[in-house]
Amino acid sequence: MTLAPEQTLATTQKPAAPPDSSAKGGRDPWFDNAKMLLVTLVVVGHSWTLLPQGTAVQLGYDWLYLWHMPAFVMVTGYLSRRFTYSWRNLRRLVTTVVVPYLLFEGLFAAFRVYVGDETLERLWLNPHWPLWYLVAVFFWRLATPFLRRTALPMTLAVGISLVGGVAGIETLDLSRTTGMLPFFVAGLVVQDHHLAWLRSAPRRRIALGVMAAGALLTPWVEWGISTEWVYYRTSYADLHEGWLPGMLIRSAVLLIGFAMALAVLSWVPRSRHWFTRLGAGSLVVYLFHGFFVKAASYAGYDDWADQHALVAFVLTTTTAVLVALTLSWRPVRARLEKVVTPVS
């Protein structure tokens, strides 16, 4: 398996207050808890690409990528439900998604060229590995009013995802935008009573079995179909499958992703904790963590990790969590937000 970094973010469109909200101003701490958990796992997943690719790391990576991005996209969908074509929302879309994408594509390019001595092509048309998600959010948000009005949004989204795999569109990573659309639409259409049902004690017990079953399926992902399928970015032909087998495999990956994402979300704490406020910094964590991962690679950390596999796994995972917590810590986040959104 070749581990390829992917990425994520749950941006800041404010949802209607859920009935079980307990935070000031009606803000549900469950969503901030979910964002902090998932963006931390983004950093962890990307950091694992620095590790030697033994069986345990490969299977752990597959298990994580089956569900953590689907879960993040669902949360993003829920937090996008109130997006309309109003001047305020469109302006916010530009300042919190388009501007950061244009800015950080340039910053990443400069970092990779002048620090990493890499050669890049099709800048801004071929997003860097963390930044495809900003492009996806842009298109998903623009489609939100239409998706909320259509009669069968989930059916449409699944159809687009399956058909989209026939012709992989590399430009702006549109293949991933269409491939993961069902998870975004699931967040759009979910109702508060669905969340209450999901977070009930009986469902949480079932969720443990779902996650264990997902672990048993990771060898199939790793050696049966390949990790590339969980990125939703490559055409069926490039994955050496015809359109019908490709659709069947993607359908299976979608179902597994849905089941595992919902299982994990059912266990996200519903009350406020010390890390709840950190969830507001998910965009900062998402955009800046790539510099740390790349810097470690340029410094030769992966070569050292090859010689110290167990220690490297513990150190890498622990450091990734600390990076996420530090970047989302309010004194740090407040300064970095001026770079992320220079146009307010």
N, C-alpha and C positions, 0 to 999 in steps of 0.2 A: 504493500500500500504506500502511496505517496500522499502524505498529509499536506493539504493545501489550506491555508488560513481562510476563514470565512468571516463574516461579521454581522453587527447588529446595533439596534438602538430602539428604545421606545420613546418617541418624542412627546411633545408636551401639550398636545391638544387636550383641553380640560373636558372630562366627561360629565354627564349628569350625575349628581350625587347618588350613590347606591343607598338602599334603605338601611344598611348596617354600618354606615359611615360613622366613625367615632372621632374623627379629627376635626380641628378647627376649620370652619368654612366649608364643611361638608366633604372634605377631601378624604377619600377612603385610604387608610394606611396599607391595605392589602395590595394596592397597585404599586405603591412606592416600594414595598417589601419585594414584590415580584420583580420590579425593574432592577433593584439592587442585586438580587440573587442572579438574575439572568445576565446582566451586563458583567458581573464578576465571572460568570462561567464563560463568557465570551473571551475575557482576558486569559482565563485558564486554558481554554481550548486552543487559542492561538499560541500560547506559551508552550504547550505540549509539542508543537511542531519542532521545537528545539531539541527534543529528547531523542535518544536512540530508538529506532522503530522495532522494539521487541513486541512479542505477541500481546502482552498485558497492555502496553501503551496503545497499540493498534485497536484492540477491542474496546478499551476504555474510551478512546477517541470516537469510535463508531457509535458506541452507546450514547455518548454525550450529544453527538451531532444528529442523532435520530430525532431528538426531542427539544433541545434547548433553543434552537433557532425557530422551530414551529411555535414554541411557547412565547417567544419574544414577539413574533409577528402577530400572534393572537392578541397580546396585550396592546401592541401598537394599533391594531384594528379597533379595539374597544375604545382606546383613547382618541380615536379619529372619528367617532360616530357623529359628532356635531359639526364636522367640517361642511361648509357650504361655500358657494361662490361669492361670498361677501368680500368687500374690499379689505376688511380687517383680516379675515382668514387667508386670503390670497397673499396679502402683504406678509403675514406671519409665515406662510409657506416659503416665501422667498428668503426671509431673513433667518429662519431657523433650519432650512434644508438646503436651498439652492446656494446661498452665499457660503455656508460652511463647506459644501461640496467643492465649489470652485476654489475656495481658499486652501482647503486641506489637500486637494489633489496637487496643487502647486507646491505646498510645503513638503508633502511626501515625496514628490518627484525630486525636489532639490535635495532632500535628505538622502534619498537612494542614489542619486547621481554623484553628489559631492562628498558624501560620507561613505557610501557603500560602493562607489565606483561602478554602478550598474548602468546599463543602457536601456532606455525606455522608448516605447513607441505609442503613438495614438493617445497621447495625454489628453485627459478629460473625456475622451470617447471610450476608453477602456479603463474603467475605474480600478484604482488600487484595491487590494484585497480587503481593507476594512470599509471602503467607501461605497461599495455597490448598494448597501442598504439605504443610503441617503437617496440614491437614484430611485430605488424601489418605492421608498416612502413618498417621494414626489409624485410618481405616477399613481400609486394607490390612493393617495389623498385626492388627486384630481378626479379619480374614478368614483370616489365615495358617494357623492350625491346620486349618480346614476345607479350604483349598486344597491343603494338603500331603497330605490324606487322600483327596481325590477322585481318581478313576481317570484322568481326562483333564483336568488343570488348565489346560493351554494352550488346548485346544479350548474349554473353558468360558470362559476369560478373553477370548479373541477374540470368542466369541459375545456376551458381555456388552458388550464394547466396541462391536461393530457395532450391536447392538440399542439400546444406550444413546444412540447418535447420532440415533435416531428422535425421542426426546423429550428436548430439552436441559433439564437441571435446574439452574437458576442457584443455588438455595439451597445454601450451603456448597460451591459449585463441584463438586457431585457428578458433573456431566457429565465433568469432567476426571478425577475419581477412577475412573470406569468406563472412560473412553476410553483411559487409559494403563495400565489394569490388566494387559494382556498383557506389558508390559515388566517390571512388578513380579514377575509369576508366572515369567517367564523367569529372573529372579534367584533365585527360590525353588527352582526345579527343577534349576538348573545343578549339575553335579558337578565336582569338582576335575580330573578327567581331561578334561572339556570345556574348562576353562580352559587346561590344559596344551596341548591341541590348538590352541586359539585363538592362544596366544602363541608358537607355533612359527614358525621362520623362513619356511617356505613360505607359511603363512597371512598373515604380515605383508606379504609381497610382494604377495599378492593384495589385501590391504587397501588398498594404495595405489591400485590400480585402482578399487576400490569407492568410495573417497572422491572420486576424479576423476570417476567416473560420477555420483556424487551432485551434484557441482558442475554437471554438464551438465543435471541435472534441475531445478535451481533456477528457471530461467525458466518452467518449467511450473507450479511452485508459485506464483511471483509473478504471472504473467499468465494462466495457464491455469485455476487453481482458487482462488487467493488464500491469503495467509499464514495466515489464520484457521484453516485446516484443521490446521496443525501444532500448534495449541494444544489440540485435542481437547475443546473446551468448548462449541461451538455446534451446535445441532441442524441436521440436513440441510435442513429446511425453511427455516430462517433463512439458510442458505447457498445457497438457491435451487436445491435439488436434491430429487428424489423419494427415497423410502427405498432403492430398489434402486441407482440411480446413486450415492447417498450412501454406501452400504455398499461399493460397488466402489472409490470414491475413498479412503475410509478404509482399506480393505484395502491399497491401493497405498501410502498414506502409512505405514501400519504396517510393511509389508515394507521400504520404503526406510529407515525409521527403525531397524529391526532390523539391516539390513545395514551401515549406516553406523556405528551405535553399536558393533557388534562389531568393525568395522574399526578404529575409534579405540582401543577398549579393548585390542586386540591390540598396540598400540604403547606402551601405558603402561609405564614402566620397572618392572622386577620387583625391583630392588635398592634399598637405602636411599640417599637423596640428602639434600641440605641441606633440601629442601622436604618430605620425607616426614613429619616430625613436625607440620608445619603442617596436614596433612590432618585431624588431630584437632580442628581448630578450624572445621570446615565449618559447623556450626550457628551459631556466632557470626558468621561472615562472611555467611551467608545472611540472618540476621535484622537485622543492622545496616547492610548495604550500601545498603538502600533509602533510608535517611535521607540518605546522601551524594548519591544520584541525584536525589532530590526537592529537596534543598537547592540543587544546581547548577541545576535547572530554575527554582526560585523566584528564584534570583539572576540569571536571564536568560542563562545560559550558552548555551542553544540559539539565542538570537538572535545572539550573538557567533559561534557555530559556523556559522550560515548565511552569514556573510561571510568565513569562513576555513575552507573545507571540508576541504582537505588537512591543514592544521596541526591542525584540530580533531579529525580522525580519529586522527592519531598521538597527540595529547595525551590524548584521551579514552580510547583503548585503553590507553596506558601508565599513566595515572592509575588506571584500573579495576584493572589488575593490581597496582599498588602498594597500593591500598586493600585488596584481598583478602589480600595478603601481610602487611600491617600488622595487620589485624584478627585474623589467624590466628597472629601472632607471640606466643609464649608469655607474655611480660610483659603484653601488651595483652589477650590472650585470657583470662588468668587473672582479670583484673578484670571483664571483660565477662560472663564465665560466671556471676558472682554475680547479674547482672541477668537473664540468660537462664533460669537455673534457680534461682530464689530458694528453691524447696522442694526439698530434697534427700532 
